């Protein structure tokens, strides 16, 4: 169980862009009719996407800490009982297999070489084929209108994982959540008082 949680955390580290200069691939979609300034409070669903079999994981704790920081930075107030917005998050790791070929010069005999011993293979004809396996991590953050139970914003980050990404999951999750929230334009309403 600990190993699975570590791989999920590793996904977040990869997504944070530490392995490459380009960072994770991020896509965002949102409800154009939603007025993000009309919301004041936020909370989490009873069970978030990173929970397992009815219990909260360490990865869930890291995500909640990072989301709290980003939402409060934008003026939203945490409300456990009746929030205007619900923030949910998911993570997934999958293994990818690539077959990569690279041409090389051949000095051996080609198809007709067995007849006369005169014909070699065409230069650059032979191919070296290499199987490359690696892990891809994906993280989603969903922001839902708590009254209508309607998704109003979604951010998805995807990136490659290496073994080196396993070492500091909290920092990794903080970084990927911050990157996703850079694309979230919401700022809390100053006119609506938080629910007591």
DAKA-V355422 format. One record per residue. N is the residue number from 1. RES is the residue in one letter. OMEGA is omega in radians with two decimals (999 if undefined). Layout:
n:N res:RES omega:OMEGA
n:N res:RES omega:OMEGA
This chain:
n:1 res:X omega:-3.14
n:2 res:X omega:-3.13
n:3 res:X omega:3.12
n:4 res:X omega:3.12
n:5 res:X omega:3.13
n:6 res:X omega:3.11
n:7 res:X omega:3.10
n:8 res:X omega:3.11
n:9 res:X omega:3.12
n:10 res:X omega:3.10
n:11 res:X omega:-3.12
n:12 res:X omega:3.13
n:13 res:X omega:3.12
n:14 res:X omega:-3.11
n:15 res:X omega:-3.14
n:16 res:X omega:3.03
n:17 res:X omega:-3.09
n:18 res:X omega:-3.08
n:19 res:X omega:-3.09
n:20 res:X omega:3.11
n:21 res:X omega:-3.08
n:22 res:X omega:3.14
n:23 res:X omega:-3.11
n:24 res:X omega:2.98
n:25 res:X omega:-3.08
n:26 res:X omega:3.02
n:27 res:X omega:-3.11
n:28 res:X omega:3.00
n:29 res:X omega:-3.09
n:30 res:X omega:3.10
n:31 res:X omega:-3.07
n:32 res:X omega:-3.13
n:33 res:X omega:-3.11
n:34 res:X omega:3.10
n:35 res:X omega:-3.06
n:36 res:X omega:3.13
n:37 res:X omega:-3.12
n:38 res:X omega:-3.12
n:39 res:X omega:-3.14
n:40 res:X omega:-3.03
n:41 res:X omega:3.11
n:42 res:X omega:3.05
n:43 res:X omega:-3.12
n:44 res:X omega:3.02
n:45 res:X omega:3.14
n:46 res:X omega:3.06
n:47 res:X omega:-3.14
n:48 res:X omega:-3.03
n:49 res:X omega:-3.14
n:50 res:X omega:3.05
n:51 res:X omega:-3.12
n:52 res:X omega:3.00
n:53 res:X omega:3.05
n:54 res:X omega:3.09
n:55 res:X omega:-3.12
n:56 res:X omega:-3.11
n:57 res:X omega:3.05
n:58 res:X omega:3.10
n:59 res:X omega:3.08
n:60 res:X omega:3.11
n:61 res:X omega:3.14
n:62 res:X omega:3.11
n:63 res:X omega:-3.11
n:64 res:X omega:3.10
n:65 res:X omega:-3.11
n:66 res:X omega:3.13
n:67 res:X omega:3.09
n:68 res:X omega:-3.12
n:69 res:X omega:-3.08
n:70 res:X omega:-3.13
n:71 res:X omega:-3.14
n:72 res:X omega:3.07
n:73 res:X omega:-3.14
n:74 res:X omega:3.04
n:75 res:X omega:3.13
n:76 res:X omega:-3.11
n:77 res:X omega:3.13
n:78 res:X omega:3.10
n:79 res:X omega:-3.06
n:80 res:X omega:-2.98
n:81 res:X omega:-3.06
n:82 res:X omega:-3.07
n:83 res:X omega:3.03
n:84 res:X omega:-3.12
n:85 res:X omega:2.98
n:86 res:X omega:3.12
n:87 res:X omega:3.12
n:88 res:X omega:-3.14
n:89 res:X omega:-3.09
n:90 res:X omega:2.98
n:91 res:X omega:-3.09
n:92 res:X omega:3.06
n:93 res:X omega:3.07
n:94 res:X omega:3.11
n:95 res:X omega:3.14
n:96 res:X omega:3.07
n:97 res:X omega:3.08
n:98 res:X omega:2.97
n:99 res:X omega:-3.10
n:100 res:X omega:3.13
n:101 res:X omega:3.08
n:102 res:X omega:-3.12
n:103 res:X omega:3.04
n:104 res:X omega:3.12
n:105 res:X omega:3.11
n:106 res:X omega:3.10
n:107 res:X omega:-3.12
n:108 res:X omega:3.13
n:109 res:X omega:3.12
n:110 res:X omega:-3.07
n:111 res:X omega:-3.08
n:112 res:X omega:-3.06
n:113 res:X omega:-3.11
n:114 res:X omega:-3.10
n:115 res:X omega:-3.00
n:116 res:X omega:-3.09
n:117 res:X omega:-3.05
n:118 res:X omega:-3.00
n:119 res:X omega:3.04
n:120 res:X omega:3.08
n:121 res:X omega:3.06
n:122 res:X omega:3.05
n:123 res:X omega:3.14
n:124 res:X omega:-3.10
n:125 res:X omega:-3.09
n:126 res:X omega:-3.12
n:127 res:X omega:2.93
n:128 res:X omega:3.13
n:129 res:X omega:-3.11
n:130 res:X omega:3.07
n:131 res:X omega:-3.13
n:132 res:X omega:3.10
n:133 res:X omega:3.09
n:134 res:X omega:-3.10
n:135 res:X omega:3.07
n:136 res:X omega:3.09
n:137 res:X omega:3.10
n:138 res:X omega:3.05
n:139 res:X omega:3.08
n:140 res:X omega:2.92
n:141 res:X omega:3.10
n:142 res:X omega:3.03
n:143 res:X omega:-2.95
n:144 res:X omega:2.99
n:145 res:X omega:-3.03
n:146 res:X omega:3.14
n:147 res:X omega:-3.11
n:148 res:X omega:-3.04
n:149 res:X omega:-3.09
n:150 res:X omega:3.08
n:151 res:X omega:3.12
n:152 res:X omega:3.11
n:153 res:X omega:3.09
n:154 res:X omega:3.04
n:155 res:X omega:-3.13
n:156 res:X omega:3.08
n:157 res:X omega:3.14
n:158 res:X omega:-3.13
n:159 res:X omega:-3.08
n:160 res:X omega:-3.12
n:161 res:X omega:2.94
n:162 res:X omega:3.13
n:163 res:X omega:-3.12
n:164 res:X omega:-3.11
n:165 res:X omega:-3.05
n:166 res:X omega:-2.86
n:167 res:X omega:-3.06
n:168 res:X omega:-3.04
n:169 res:X omega:-3.12
n:170 res:X omega:3.12
n:171 res:X omega:3.14
n:172 res:X omega:-3.12
n:173 res:X omega:3.07
n:174 res:X omega:-3.07
n:175 res:X omega:-3.10
n:176 res:X omega:3.09
n:177 res:X omega:3.10
n:178 res:X omega:3.12
n:179 res:X omega:3.12
n:180 res:X omega:-3.10
n:181 res:X omega:3.02
n:182 res:X omega:3.14
n:183 res:X omega:3.12
n:184 res:X omega:-3.02
n:185 res:X omega:-3.08
n:186 res:X omega:3.00
n:187 res:X omega:-3.05
n:188 res:X omega:3.05
n:189 res:X omega:3.08
n:190 res:X omega:-3.03
n:191 res:X omega:-3.05
n:192 res:X omega:-3.14
n:193 res:X omega:3.09
n:194 res:X omega:3.13
n:195 res:X omega:-3.12
n:196 res:X omega:999
